[in-house]
């Protein structure tokens, strides 16, 4: 069985396209949670392509699995040093 690595895809209108402050958090587009990065990336790409002409609307992928098990991520980072 493949290990689940949940990823959240969401987006919204930014106050400034070079920052990550949203105009209205209640208006965020919570696209969904996906079981791995590849699935999340596919959906992120589809949603991003719909707003390509709107520089203030951006979509993001959040690695939820890193938040769920921060010790595992810390150990992986230490391996890279």
C-alpha distances in whole Angstrom, upper triangle without the diagonal:
4,6,9,12,15,18,21,24,27,31,34,38,39,42,43,40,40,39,36,38,38,41,40,36,37,37,33,31,28,26,22,19,16,12,13,17,17,17,19,21,22,23,25,27,28,29,31,33,34,36,37,41,40,40,40,37,34,30,27,24,23,20,19,17,20,22,19,19,22,22,19,21,24,23,22,25,27,25,27,30
4,6,9,12,15,18,21,24,28,31,35,36,39,39,37,37,35,33,35,35,38,37,34,34,34,30,28,25,23,20,16,13,10,10,13,13,14,16,18,19,20,22,24,25,26,28,29,31,33,33,37,37,37,37,33,30,26,24,20,20,17,16,14,17,19,17,17,20,20,17,18,22,21,19,22,24,23,24,27
4,6,10,13,16,19,22,26,30,33,34,37,37,35,35,33,30,33,33,36,35,31,32,32,29,27,23,22,18,15,12,9,9,12,13,14,15,17,19,20,21,23,25,26,27,29,31,32,33,37,36,36,35,32,29,25,22,18,17,14,13,10,13,15,13,13,16,17,14,15,18,18,16,19,22,20,22,25
4,6,9,13,16,19,23,26,30,30,34,34,32,32,30,27,30,29,32,31,28,28,28,25,23,20,18,15,11,9,5,7,10,12,12,12,15,17,17,18,21,22,23,24,27,28,29,30,34,33,33,32,29,26,22,19,16,14,11,10,8,12,13,11,12,15,17,14,15,18,18,17,20,22,22,23,26
4,7,10,13,16,20,23,27,27,31,31,29,28,27,24,26,26,29,28,25,26,26,23,21,18,17,14,10,8,5,5,7,10,11,10,13,15,16,16,19,20,21,22,24,26,27,28,31,30,30,29,26,23,19,16,12,11,8,7,5,8,11,10,10,13,15,12,12,16,16,15,17,20,20,20,23
4,7,10,13,17,20,24,25,28,28,26,27,25,22,24,23,26,25,22,23,23,19,18,14,13,10,6,5,5,6,8,11,10,9,12,14,14,14,17,18,18,20,22,24,24,26,29,28,27,26,23,20,17,14,10,9,7,5,5,9,10,9,11,14,16,15,14,18,19,17,19,22,22,23,26
4,7,10,13,17,20,21,24,25,23,23,21,18,21,20,23,22,19,20,20,16,15,12,11,8,5,5,6,6,6,9,9,6,9,12,11,11,14,15,15,16,19,20,21,22,25,24,24,23,20,16,13,10,6,6,5,5,7,9,10,11,13,15,18,16,15,18,20,18,19,23,23,23,26
4,6,10,14,17,18,21,22,20,21,19,16,18,17,20,19,16,17,16,12,11,8,8,6,4,6,9,10,9,12,10,7,10,12,10,9,13,14,13,14,18,18,18,20,23,22,21,20,17,14,10,8,6,5,7,7,10,11,11,13,15,16,20,19,17,20,23,21,22,25,26,25,28
4,7,11,14,16,19,20,18,19,18,15,17,15,18,17,15,16,14,11,9,7,5,6,6,8,11,11,10,12,10,6,8,10,8,6,10,11,9,11,14,14,15,16,19,18,18,17,14,11,7,6,5,7,9,10,13,15,15,16,19,20,23,22,20,23,25,23,24,27,28,27,30
4,7,11,12,16,17,16,17,16,12,14,12,14,13,11,12,11,7,5,5,5,7,9,11,15,15,14,15,14,10,11,13,10,8,11,12,9,10,14,13,13,15,18,16,16,14,11,9,6,6,7,8,12,12,16,17,16,18,21,21,25,24,22,25,28,26,26,29,30,29,32
4,7,9,13,14,12,14,13,10,11,9,11,11,10,11,9,6,5,7,8,11,13,15,18,18,16,18,16,13,13,14,12,9,12,12,9,9,12,12,10,13,15,12,12,10,7,5,4,6,9,11,14,15,19,19,19,21,24,24,28,27,25,27,30,28,28,31,32,31,33
4,6,10,12,11,14,12,10,10,7,8,8,8,10,7,5,6,9,10,14,16,18,22,22,20,21,20,16,17,18,15,12,14,14,11,10,14,12,10,13,14,11,11,8,5,6,7,9,12,14,18,18,22,22,22,24,27,27,30,30,28,30,33,31,30,34,35,34,36
4,7,9,9,12,11,9,9,6,6,8,9,11,8,8,9,12,14,17,20,22,26,25,23,24,23,20,19,20,18,15,17,17,13,12,15,13,10,12,12,9,9,5,4,7,9,12,15,17,21,22,25,25,24,27,30,29,33,33,30,32,35,33,32,36,37,35,37
4,5,6,9,7,6,6,4,5,8,10,13,11,10,12,15,17,19,21,24,27,26,24,25,24,21,20,22,20,17,18,19,15,14,16,16,12,14,14,10,9,5,6,7,10,12,15,17,20,22,25,25,24,27,29,28,32,32,29,30,34,32,31,34,36,34,35
4,7,9,8,8,6,6,5,9,11,14,13,13,15,18,20,23,25,27,30,30,27,29,28,25,24,26,24,20,22,22,19,17,20,19,15,16,16,12,10,7,9,11,14,15,19,20,23,25,28,27,26,29,32,30,34,34,31,32,36,35,33,36,38,36,37
4,5,5,7,7,8,9,13,14,17,16,15,17,20,22,24,26,28,31,30,27,28,28,25,23,25,24,20,21,22,19,17,19,19,15,15,15,12,9,7,10,11,14,15,19,20,23,25,28,27,27,30,32,30,34,34,31,32,35,34,31,35,36,34,35
4,6,7,9,10,11,14,15,18,17,15,17,19,20,23,24,26,28,27,24,25,25,22,20,22,21,17,18,19,17,14,16,16,13,12,12,10,6,5,8,8,11,13,16,18,22,24,27,26,26,29,31,29,33,33,29,30,34,32,30,33,35,32,33
4,7,9,11,13,16,17,21,19,18,19,21,22,24,25,26,29,27,24,26,26,23,21,23,22,19,19,21,19,16,18,19,16,15,15,13,9,9,11,10,13,14,17,18,21,23,26,25,25,28,30,28,31,31,27,28,32,30,27,30,32,30,30
4,6,9,11,14,14,18,17,16,18,19,21,23,24,25,28,26,23,25,26,22,21,24,22,19,20,22,19,17,20,20,17,17,17,15,12,10,11,10,13,13,16,16,19,21,24,23,22,26,27,25,29,29,26,26,30,28,26,29,31,29,30
4,6,10,12,11,15,14,12,15,16,17,19,20,22,25,24,21,23,23,20,19,22,20,16,18,20,17,15,19,19,16,17,18,15,12,10,10,9,10,10,13,13,17,18,21,20,19,23,24,23,26,27,24,25,28,27,25,28,30,28,29
4,7,9,9,13,13,12,14,16,18,20,22,24,27,26,24,26,26,22,22,24,22,19,21,22,19,18,21,21,17,19,19,16,14,10,11,11,13,13,16,16,19,20,23,22,21,24,26,25,28,29,26,27,31,30,28,31,33,31,32
4,6,6,10,9,8,11,13,16,18,20,23,26,26,24,26,25,21,21,23,21,18,20,21,17,16,19,18,15,17,18,14,13,9,9,10,11,12,15,16,19,20,24,23,21,24,27,26,30,30,28,29,32,31,30,33,35,34,35
4,7,9,8,9,12,15,18,20,23,25,29,29,27,29,27,24,24,25,23,20,22,22,18,18,20,19,16,18,18,14,13,9,10,12,14,15,19,19,23,23,27,27,25,28,31,30,33,34,31,33,36,35,34,37,39,37,38
4,5,5,7,11,13,16,19,21,24,28,28,27,28,27,23,24,25,22,20,22,22,19,18,21,20,17,20,20,16,16,12,12,13,14,16,19,19,22,22,26,26,24,26,29,29,33,33,31,33,36,35,34,37,39,38,39
4,5,5,9,11,14,16,18,21,24,25,24,26,24,21,22,24,21,19,21,22,18,18,21,20,18,20,21,18,18,14,13,13,13,14,16,16,19,19,23,23,21,23,26,26,29,30,28,30,33,32,31,35,37,36,37
4,6,9,10,14,16,18,22,25,26,25,27,25,22,23,25,21,20,23,22,18,19,22,20,19,22,22,19,20,16,14,15,15,16,18,18,21,20,24,25,22,24,28,28,31,32,30,32,35,35,34,37,39,38,40
4,6,9,12,15,18,21,24,25,24,26,24,20,22,22,19,17,20,19,15,16,19,17,15,18,19,16,17,13,11,13,13,15,17,18,21,21,25,25,24,25,29,29,33,33,31,33,36,35,35,38,40,39,40
4,6,9,12,14,17,21,22,21,22,20,17,18,19,16,14,17,16,13,14,17,15,14,17,18,15,16,13,10,10,10,11,13,14,18,17,21,22,20,22,25,26,29,30,27,30,33,32,31,34,36,35,37
4,6,9,12,15,19,19,19,20,17,14,16,16,13,11,14,13,10,12,14,13,12,15,17,15,16,14,10,10,9,10,12,14,17,17,20,22,21,22,25,26,30,29,27,30,33,31,31,35,36,35,37
4,6,9,12,15,17,16,18,15,12,14,15,12,11,14,14,11,13,16,15,15,18,20,18,19,17,13,12,10,10,11,11,14,14,17,19,18,19,22,23,27,26,25,28,30,29,29,32,34,33,35
4,7,10,13,15,14,15,12,10,12,12,8,9,12,11,9,11,14,13,14,17,19,18,19,17,14,12,9,10,10,12,14,14,17,19,19,20,23,24,27,26,25,28,30,28,29,33,33,32,35
4,7,10,12,12,14,10,8,12,12,9,10,13,13,11,14,17,16,17,20,23,21,22,21,17,15,12,11,10,11,12,12,14,17,17,17,20,22,25,24,23,26,28,26,27,31,31,31,34
4,7,9,10,12,9,7,11,12,10,11,14,15,14,16,19,19,20,22,25,24,24,23,20,17,13,12,9,9,10,9,11,14,14,14,17,19,22,20,19,23,25,23,24,28,28,28,31
4,6,7,9,6,5,9,10,9,11,14,14,14,16,19,20,21,22,26,25,25,25,21,18,15,13,10,10,10,10,11,14,15,15,17,19,22,20,19,23,24,22,23,27,27,27,30
4,7,9,7,8,11,12,12,14,16,17,18,19,22,23,24,25,29,28,28,28,25,22,18,16,12,12,10,10,10,13,14,14,15,18,20,18,17,21,22,20,22,25,25,25,28
4,6,6,6,9,10,11,12,14,16,17,18,20,22,23,24,28,27,27,27,24,20,17,14,11,11,9,10,9,12,14,14,15,17,19,17,16,19,20,18,20,23,22,22,26
4,6,5,6,9,10,10,12,14,15,16,18,20,21,21,25,25,24,24,21,18,14,12,8,9,8,10,10,12,15,15,16,17,20,17,15,19,20,17,18,22,21,21,24
4,5,5,6,9,10,11,13,14,15,17,19,20,21,24,25,24,25,22,19,15,14,11,13,12,14,14,16,18,19,20,21,23,20,19,22,23,20,21,25,24,23,26
4,5,5,7,9,10,11,13,14,16,17,19,20,24,24,24,24,21,18,14,13,11,13,12,14,14,17,19,19,20,22,24,22,21,24,25,23,24,27,27,26,29
4,5,5,6,9,10,11,12,14,16,17,18,22,21,21,21,18,15,11,10,7,9,10,11,13,15,16,17,19,20,23,21,19,23,24,22,23,26,26,25,28
4,5,5,6,9,10,10,12,14,15,16,19,20,19,20,17,14,10,9,7,10,11,14,15,16,18,20,21,22,25,22,20,23,25,22,22,26,26,24,28
4,6,5,6,9,10,11,13,15,15,19,20,20,21,18,15,12,12,11,14,15,17,18,20,22,23,24,25,28,26,24,27,28,25,26,30,29,28,31
4,5,5,6,8,10,11,13,14,18,18,19,19,15,13,10,10,10,13,14,16,18,20,21,22,24,25,28,26,24,28,29,27,27,31,31,30,33
4,5,5,6,8,10,11,12,16,15,16,16,13,10,7,7,7,11,13,15,17,18,20,21,23,24,27,25,23,26,28,25,25,29,29,28,31
4,6,5,6,9,10,10,14,15,15,16,13,11,9,10,10,14,16,18,20,21,23,25,26,27,30,28,25,28,30,27,27,31,31,29,32
4,6,5,7,9,10,14,14,16,17,14,12,10,12,13,16,18,20,22,24,25,26,28,29,32,30,28,31,33,30,31,34,34,32,35
4,5,5,7,9,12,12,13,14,10,9,7,10,11,15,17,19,22,23,24,25,28,28,32,30,28,31,33,31,30,34,34,33,36
4,5,5,6,10,10,10,11,8,7,6,9,11,15,18,20,22,23,24,26,28,28,32,30,28,30,32,30,29,33,33,31,34
4,5,5,9,10,11,13,11,10,10,13,15,18,21,23,26,26,27,29,31,32,35,33,31,33,35,33,32,36,36,34,36
4,6,8,9,11,13,10,10,10,14,16,19,22,24,27,28,29,30,33,33,37,35,33,36,38,35,35,38,39,37,39
4,5,5,8,9,6,8,9,13,16,19,22,24,27,28,28,30,33,33,36,35,32,35,37,35,34,38,38,36,38
4,6,7,10,8,9,10,14,16,20,23,25,28,28,29,32,34,33,37,35,32,35,37,34,33,37,38,35,37
4,6,9,9,11,13,16,20,23,26,28,31,32,32,35,37,36,40,39,36,38,40,38,37,40,41,38,40
4,5,6,8,11,15,18,21,25,27,30,30,30,33,35,34,38,37,34,36,39,37,35,39,40,38,39
4,6,7,11,14,17,20,24,26,29,28,29,32,34,33,36,36,32,34,37,35,33,37,38,35,37
4,6,10,13,17,19,23,24,28,27,27,30,32,31,35,35,31,33,36,34,33,36,38,35,37
4,7,10,14,16,20,22,25,25,25,28,30,29,33,33,30,32,35,33,31,35,36,34,36
4,7,10,13,17,19,22,22,22,24,27,26,30,29,26,28,31,29,28,31,33,31,32
4,7,10,13,15,19,19,19,22,24,24,27,26,24,26,29,27,26,30,30,29,31
4,6,10,12,15,15,16,18,20,20,23,23,20,22,25,23,22,26,27,25,27
4,7,9,12,12,13,15,17,17,21,19,17,20,22,20,20,23,24,23,25
4,6,9,9,9,12,14,14,17,17,14,17,19,18,18,21,22,21,24
4,5,6,7,9,11,11,14,13,11,14,16,14,15,18,19,19,21
4,5,5,6,9,10,13,13,11,14,17,16,16,20,21,21,23
4,5,5,6,8,11,10,9,12,14,13,15,17,18,19,21
4,5,5,5,9,8,6,9,11,11,11,14,16,16,18
4,6,6,9,10,9,11,14,14,14,17,19,19,21
4,6,9,9,10,12,14,14,16,18,19,21,23
4,6,6,7,9,10,11,13,15,16,18,20
4,5,5,6,9,10,10,12,14,16,17
4,5,5,6,9,10,10,12,15,16
4,5,5,6,9,10,11,13,15
4,5,5,6,9,10,11,13
4,5,5,6,9,10,11
4,5,5,6,9,10
4,5,5,7,9
4,5,5,7
4,5,5
4,6
4
